[in-house]
Amino acid sequence: MIDERMRRLLDCLAAVHREGDIDCATAARHFTRLGEAALNGADIHDILPQAAAHLAHCPDCREEYEALLAVLRAEQSSETHFQP
């Protein structure tokens, strides 16, 4: 029996090889742009559907993207609360 982590890994590997899908390195190149757009209310599925699909299937990339979003939110919050 395949445990949940192994199943997700196999799903991720299979997803990379589907036509039109992108790999981890390609998706990662778009994370900053997607994160900034998402914080401004955009739907990343509309901007780059291939990267959004990759994030849905790759837990490692999703974790990295979520960490980046947290950093961007913190930066945005400090900019709005900055008082010279």
Secondary structure in CASP SS format (residue, H / E / C, confidence):
PFRMAT SS
TARGET T0000
AUTHOR 0000-0000-0000
METHOD secondary structure of the structure
MODEL  1
M C 1.00
I C 1.00
D C 1.00
E H 1.00
R H 1.00
M H 1.00
R H 1.00
R H 1.00
L H 1.00
L H 1.00
D H 1.00
C H 1.00
L H 1.00
A H 1.00
A H 1.00
V H 1.00
H C 1.00
R C 1.00
E C 1.00
G C 1.00
D C 1.00
I C 1.00
D C 1.00
C H 1.00
A H 1.00
T H 1.00
A H 1.00
A H 1.00
R C 1.00
H C 1.00
F H 1.00
T H 1.00
R H 1.00
L H 1.00
G H 1.00
E H 1.00
A H 1.00
A H 1.00
L H 1.00
N C 1.00
G C 1.00
A C 1.00
D C 1.00
I H 1.00
H H 1.00
D H 1.00
I H 1.00
L C 1.00
P H 1.00
Q H 1.00
A H 1.00
A H 1.00
A H 1.00
H H 1.00
L H 1.00
A H 1.00
H H 1.00
C C 1.00
P H 1.00
D H 1.00
C H 1.00
R H 1.00
E H 1.00
E H 1.00
Y H 1.00
E H 1.00
A H 1.00
L H 1.00
L H 1.00
A H 1.00
V H 1.00
L H 1.00
R H 1.00
A H 1.00
E H 1.00
Q H 1.00
S H 1.00
S H 1.00
E H 1.00
T H 1.00
H C 1.00
F C 1.00
Q C 1.00
P C 1.00
END
